[in-house]
């Protein structure tokens, strides 16, 4: 209850009714060190449950719950939703290519830079496409992540790093009552 109240207080400090995409992206960048435009837009979409182009209080609390402390299952659903750019229930070759293209450093060689990305997409499909339909369904994604947890963020960082989570929580849950801090720290263990 205390933490939800703190999240709602922070929400009211940020806006009177709803967070727009720009303010939300600023929070992702400032508080969670996210910089990839595609990923930040998709994280916004994952938070915006009613698709009204705003994050309301309920979206904020539910989204941060998964974003900061979600179970592996919740985080798999969240990441898959972020990576499924056209929301068709699959991560296609084209979607993988699009996301991976922004994450690789361009080399100054005579080789076509897109060839390396295409190779990476093929490797990823071999690793994650268990039903061999040339795309990754949620079932494929779930199986791959359960076998290799590092694949959770295979197409870009859509969850905060642990130190960013901790710093955010410390700012958010400024405990006036030491008993509250003790209860929360105990529940995390």
C-alpha positions as CSV (number, residue, x, y, z in Angstrom):
1,X,0.0,0.0,0.0
2,X,2.8,2.4,1.0
3,X,4.6,1.9,-2.3
4,X,1.5,2.3,-4.4
5,X,0.8,5.5,-2.6
6,X,4.3,6.7,-3.4
7,X,3.9,5.8,-7.1
8,X,0.6,7.7,-7.2
9,X,2.2,10.7,-5.5
10,X,5.0,10.7,-8.1
11,X,2.4,10.4,-10.9
12,X,0.5,13.4,-9.6
13,X,3.8,15.4,-9.4
14,X,4.4,14.6,-13.1
15,X,1.0,15.3,-14.4
16,X,-2.5,16.2,-13.3
17,X,-4.4,13.5,-15.3
18,X,-2.3,11.4,-17.8
19,X,1.3,11.1,-19.0
20,X,1.8,11.7,-22.7
21,X,4.4,9.9,-24.8
22,X,7.0,12.7,-24.5
23,X,6.9,13.0,-20.7
24,X,7.0,9.2,-20.4
25,X,10.0,8.9,-22.7
26,X,11.7,11.6,-20.6
27,X,11.2,9.4,-17.5
28,X,12.5,6.3,-19.3
29,X,15.6,8.2,-20.4
30,X,16.3,10.1,-17.2
31,X,15.4,7.5,-14.6
32,X,16.2,4.3,-16.5
33,X,18.9,5.3,-18.9
34,X,16.9,4.1,-21.9
35,X,17.9,5.7,-25.3
36,X,16.5,3.5,-28.1
37,X,13.6,5.4,-29.6
38,X,11.9,2.3,-31.0
39,X,12.1,0.5,-27.6
40,X,11.0,3.5,-25.6
41,X,7.9,4.0,-27.9
42,X,7.1,0.3,-27.5
43,X,7.5,0.4,-23.7
44,X,5.1,3.4,-23.7
45,X,2.6,1.3,-25.8
46,X,3.0,-1.7,-23.3
47,X,2.2,0.7,-20.4
48,X,-0.8,2.3,-22.3
49,X,-3.2,-0.6,-21.8
50,X,-6.3,1.2,-23.2
51,X,-4.4,2.5,-26.3
52,X,-5.5,6.1,-25.8
53,X,-2.0,7.5,-26.3
54,X,-1.6,8.4,-22.6
55,X,-0.5,6.5,-19.4
56,X,-3.1,7.0,-16.7
57,X,-2.6,6.3,-13.0
58,X,-3.7,2.7,-13.3
59,X,-1.4,2.1,-16.3
60,X,1.5,3.7,-14.4
61,X,1.1,1.5,-11.2
62,X,0.5,-1.7,-13.1
63,X,3.2,-1.0,-15.7
64,X,5.8,-0.2,-13.0
65,X,4.9,-3.2,-11.1
66,X,6.0,-5.5,-14.0
67,X,8.8,-3.1,-15.1
68,X,10.4,-3.0,-11.6
69,X,9.5,-6.3,-9.9
70,X,7.6,-8.5,-12.3
71,X,8.0,-12.2,-12.2
72,X,9.8,-13.9,-15.1
73,X,6.5,-14.8,-16.7
74,X,5.2,-11.2,-16.4
75,X,8.5,-9.8,-17.8
76,X,8.4,-12.3,-20.7
77,X,4.9,-11.1,-21.7
78,X,6.0,-7.5,-21.3
79,X,9.2,-7.9,-23.4
80,X,7.4,-9.9,-26.1
81,X,4.7,-7.2,-26.4
82,X,7.5,-4.6,-26.7
83,X,9.3,-6.6,-29.5
84,X,6.1,-7.5,-31.4
85,X,6.2,-4.2,-33.3
86,X,3.0,-4.7,-35.3
87,X,1.1,-6.5,-32.4
88,X,0.3,-9.5,-34.5
89,X,1.4,-12.1,-31.9
90,X,4.7,-12.8,-33.6
91,X,8.2,-11.3,-33.9
92,X,9.0,-11.5,-37.6
93,X,12.3,-11.4,-39.4
94,X,11.5,-7.8,-40.4
95,X,10.8,-6.8,-36.8
96,X,14.0,-8.4,-35.6
97,X,16.0,-6.7,-38.3
98,X,14.4,-3.4,-37.5
99,X,15.2,-3.6,-33.8
100,X,18.7,-5.1,-34.2
101,X,19.7,-2.5,-36.8
102,X,19.7,0.2,-34.2
103,X,21.6,-1.8,-31.6
104,X,24.7,-2.6,-33.7
105,X,27.7,-0.4,-34.2
106,X,28.3,0.4,-37.8
107,X,31.7,-0.8,-39.2
108,X,33.6,1.2,-41.8
109,X,34.2,-1.7,-44.1
110,X,33.3,-2.4,-47.7
111,X,30.9,-5.1,-46.5
112,X,27.2,-4.2,-46.5
113,X,26.3,-3.4,-42.8
114,X,22.9,-4.9,-43.3
115,X,24.5,-8.3,-44.0
116,X,25.7,-8.6,-40.5
117,X,22.2,-7.8,-39.2
118,X,20.7,-10.4,-41.5
119,X,23.1,-13.0,-40.2
120,X,22.2,-12.1,-36.7
121,X,18.5,-12.5,-37.4
122,X,19.1,-15.9,-38.9
123,X,21.1,-17.0,-35.8
124,X,18.4,-15.7,-33.6
125,X,15.7,-17.6,-35.5
126,X,17.8,-20.8,-35.2
127,X,18.0,-20.2,-31.4
128,X,14.4,-19.1,-30.8
129,X,12.1,-20.4,-33.6
130,X,11.2,-23.9,-32.1
131,X,8.3,-24.5,-34.5
132,X,10.3,-23.6,-37.6
133,X,7.7,-21.1,-39.0
134,X,10.4,-18.4,-39.6
135,X,9.0,-16.2,-36.8
136,X,8.9,-16.2,-33.0
137,X,5.6,-16.7,-31.3
138,X,5.2,-16.1,-27.6
139,X,5.5,-19.9,-27.0
140,X,8.8,-19.9,-28.9
141,X,10.0,-16.8,-26.9
142,X,8.9,-18.3,-23.6
143,X,10.7,-21.6,-24.3
144,X,13.9,-19.8,-25.4
145,X,14.0,-17.5,-22.4
146,X,13.4,-20.4,-20.0
147,X,16.3,-22.3,-21.5
148,X,18.5,-19.1,-21.7
149,X,17.3,-16.2,-19.5
150,X,19.6,-13.7,-21.3
151,X,17.3,-14.0,-24.3
152,X,14.6,-12.0,-22.4
153,X,16.1,-8.8,-23.9
154,X,17.4,-10.3,-27.1
155,X,16.2,-7.4,-29.3
156,X,17.0,-4.5,-27.0
157,X,16.8,-3.3,-23.5
158,X,13.2,-2.9,-22.5
159,X,13.6,-3.5,-18.8
160,X,15.7,-1.4,-16.5
161,X,19.1,-2.5,-15.2
162,X,19.1,-3.5,-11.5
163,X,21.0,-0.4,-10.4
164,X,18.5,1.9,-12.2
165,X,15.6,0.0,-10.5
166,X,17.2,0.4,-7.1
167,X,17.9,4.1,-7.6
168,X,14.4,4.7,-8.8
169,X,12.9,2.9,-5.9
170,X,15.1,4.8,-3.4
171,X,13.9,8.1,-4.9
172,X,10.3,6.9,-5.1
173,X,9.9,5.2,-1.7
174,X,11.5,7.8,0.5
175,X,10.7,6.1,3.8
176,X,9.8,8.5,6.6
177,X,8.8,5.6,8.8
178,X,11.8,3.1,9.4
179,X,9.2,0.3,9.9
180,X,8.0,0.7,6.3
181,X,11.5,0.4,5.0
182,X,12.1,-2.6,7.1
183,X,8.9,-4.3,5.9
184,X,9.7,-3.6,2.3
185,X,13.3,-4.7,2.5
186,X,12.1,-7.9,4.3
187,X,9.5,-8.6,1.6
188,X,12.2,-8.3,-1.1
189,X,14.4,-10.9,0.4
